[in-house]
Amino acid sequence: MVPAIRAFIDRHRLDAEVICTNRPGEATDLARAAVAGGCERVVAVGGDGTMNEIGRALVRTPVTLALVPCGSGNGLARHLGVPLRPAGALGLLADAPARVVAIDTGRANGHPFFNAMGVGFDAEISWRFNQLDRRGLAGYLRTGVGLFAHYRGLAVKIGDGDGRRLAMHAYVAVVANSEQYGNHARIAPGARVDDGQLDLVVVPPPGVIGALALVTRLFLGRFDRSPRVCRLRSARFVIERPAPGWMHTDGEPLETDAKVEVEVLPRSLRLLVPASFVPEDAPGAAPGGLRPPRTDI
């Protein structure tokens, strides 16, 4: 990948430098140095975790983030329509039609995210998935099936910035900025990255048959149409659980407090996207009010 990028820079005579990272958090430090040095654009070559590390340094700055997706899920790139082939993504930096848009940033207990954060089942999967030597969709599914056998969920109390309250036993509680985790797994169909709102999705323990149905809906873009799924849209959420534990931000696990405060920073990150990308209000998008599950939990 690195030789191809350097060849691209030479071919287009770009004023650019390729820097490889060697440790977690190094991309954030490099991006901050780029901002301080007056760079106009920083390119993230990697997956959603790399994008998160770099993007957090660019929030509320005039610097534009460009994506060359080559991770396991590439959720934000897929949502924005960024080409998944490196040549196509690199083309946006030179000769392909492109434009800059401003997207929202989510923040969970101070940790930025641009795609999604969550507690519960998906946070536990993220922790286990990040221990694997080989990733990809197959590894994620294997990890999920193994965890499903014994994970029981957790009791949560959730409030939003509009005064609504929810208390339930949750298998997963996700706050999404874009509509998908990655690999076309659309957890919040119709979510927008530029509306100043975040989308909460909560699912009670589903059972084996319910889980199969939900996974099918997840990849068909009809997840929130299940009667078991709660969805709420707001600019702020507070999630309270019995004890500290794992959460993930853009698929990267970290331990945090029992109380997780989530907020949105509207249109706070500049991103380079294909000229054809236009955020849309998809049919079936959540109306903004809570739809409780029609099931006993």
WODAJO-V892428 format. One record per pair of residues at least 4 apart in sequence whose ideal C-beta (glycine too) atoms are under 7 Angstrom apart, sorted by the first residue. I is the first residue (numbers start at 1). GAP is how many residues later the second one is. Records with the same first field share a line. If there is no record, write none. Layout:
I: GAP / GAP
This chain:
1: 4 / 44 / 69 / 85
2: 4 / 16 / 18
3: 4
4: 4 / 82
5: 4 / 13 / 40 / 85
6: 4 / 12
7: 4
8: 4 / 82
9: 5 / 7
12: 82
19: 11
21: 5 / 6 / 9
22: 4
25: 4 / 28
26: 4
27: 4 / 23 / 26 / 27
28: 4 / 25 / 26 / 28 / 29
29: 4
30: 4
31: 4 / 11 / 23 / 26 / 27
32: 4 / 25
33: 4
34: 5 / 8 / 29
35: 4 / 22 / 23 / 26 / 28
39: 24
40: 23 / 24
41: 22 / 23 / 25
42: 12 / 16 / 21 / 23
43: 23 / 25 / 50
44: 6 / 7 / 10 / 21 / 23 / 24
45: 23 / 25
46: 4 / 5 / 24 / 25
47: 22 / 23 / 24 / 25 / 26 / 27
48: 4 / 23 / 25 / 26 / 27 / 28 / 67 / 134 / 202 / 203
49: 4 / 22 / 201 / 202 / 203
50: 4 / 21
51: 4 / 16 / 25 / 63 / 199
52: 4 / 60 / 61 / 62 / 197 / 198 / 200
54: 4 / 11
55: 4 / 10 / 57 / 59 / 214
56: 56
58: 5 / 7 / 211
59: 46 / 53 / 206 / 209 / 210
60: 208
63: 207
64: 36 / 206 / 207 / 208
65: 204 / 205 / 206
66: 26 / 27 / 206
67: 10 / 15 / 22
68: 18 / 21 / 22
69: 5 / 8 / 13 / 15 / 20
70: 16
72: 63 / 64 / 68 / 110
73: 108 / 109 / 110 / 178
74: 4 / 10 / 108
75: 4 / 40 / 103 / 105 / 106 / 107
76: 4 / 38 / 39 / 102
77: 5 / 7
78: 102 / 104 / 106
79: 99 / 100 / 101 / 114
80: 191 / 193 / 197
81: 192 / 193 / 195 / 196
82: 7 / 191 / 192
83: 5 / 6
85: 4
86: 4
87: 4
91: 4 / 5
92: 4 / 6 / 180 / 182
97: 177 / 178
98: 174 / 175 / 176 / 177
99: 174 / 176
100: 170 / 171 / 172
101: 93 / 170 / 172
102: 92 / 165 / 167 / 168
103: 11 / 90 / 91 / 164 / 166 / 168
104: 73 / 89 / 90 / 92 / 160 / 161 / 162 / 163 / 164
105: 7 / 9 / 160 / 163 / 164
106: 6 / 7 / 11 / 69 / 71 / 92 / 156 / 158
107: 4 / 5 / 155 / 156 / 158
108: 5 / 9 / 139 / 141 / 152 / 154
109: 147 / 148 / 151 / 152
111: 138 / 143
113: 4 / 64 / 136 / 137
114: 63 / 136 / 155
115: 62 / 63 / 135
116: 58 / 59 / 60 / 61 / 62 / 65 / 71 / 134
117: 58 / 130 / 131 / 132 / 145
118: 4 / 5 / 54 / 55 / 56 / 57 / 129 / 130
119: 4 / 54 / 120 / 122 / 128 / 141
120: 33 / 34 / 50 / 51 / 52 / 53
121: 4 / 26 / 30 / 50 / 51
122: 4 / 50 / 52 / 126
123: 4 / 123 / 124 / 125 / 130
124: 4 / 23 / 27 / 122
125: 4 / 15 / 18 / 19 / 22
126: 4 / 122 / 125 / 126 / 127
127: 119 / 126
128: 15 / 19
129: 6 / 10 / 11 / 14
130: 123
132: 7
134: 5
135: 4
137: 4 / 46
138: 4
139: 4
140: 4
141: 4
142: 4
143: 4
144: 4
147: 4
148: 63
152: 53
153: 16 / 17 / 18 / 52
154: 16 / 87 / 88
155: 14 / 86 / 87
156: 12 / 14 / 17 / 83 / 84 / 85
157: 10 / 83
158: 8 / 15 / 42 / 44 / 79 / 80 / 81
159: 5 / 6 / 79
160: 4 / 72 / 74 / 76 / 77
161: 73 / 74 / 75
162: 72
164: 68 / 126
166: 36 / 64 / 124
168: 34 / 36 / 129
169: 35 / 36 / 128
170: 32 / 33 / 34
171: 32 / 33 / 34 / 35
172: 31
173: 29 / 66
174: 13 / 27
175: 23 / 25 / 62 / 87
176: 11 / 12 / 15 / 22 / 23 / 25
177: 14 / 16 / 21
178: 13 / 15
179: 7 / 9 / 10 / 11 / 12
180: 4 / 5 / 6 / 7
181: 4 / 6
184: 35
185: 33 / 34
186: 32 / 35 / 37
187: 14 / 31 / 36
188: 11 / 13 / 36
189: 32 / 33 / 34 / 35 / 93 / 95 / 96
190: 91 / 92 / 94 / 95 / 96
191: 8
192: 87
193: 86
194: 73 / 85
196: 39 / 68 / 70
197: 36 / 37 / 38 / 67
198: 36 / 37 / 39 / 64 / 66
199: 32 / 34 / 87
200: 31 / 32 / 37
201: 23 / 28 / 30
202: 28
203: 11 / 25 / 26
204: 24 / 89 / 91 / 93
206: 4 / 5 / 8 / 22
207: 4
208: 4
209: 4
210: 4 / 18
211: 4
212: 4
213: 4
214: 4 / 9 / 12
215: 4
216: 4
217: 5 / 6 / 8 / 9
218: 5
223: 6
224: 5 / 7 / 62
225: 59
227: 66 / 67 / 68
228: 65 / 67
229: 64
230: 60 / 61 / 62 / 63
231: 55 / 60
232: 58
233: 53 / 55
235: 28 / 29
236: 26 / 27
237: 25
238: 21 / 23
239: 21 / 23
240: 18 / 19
241: 4 / 17
242: 16
243: 15
244: 11 / 12 / 13 / 14
245: 10
246: 7 / 9
247: 7 / 9 / 13
248: 4 / 5
249: 5
256: 4
273: 4
281: 4
293: 4
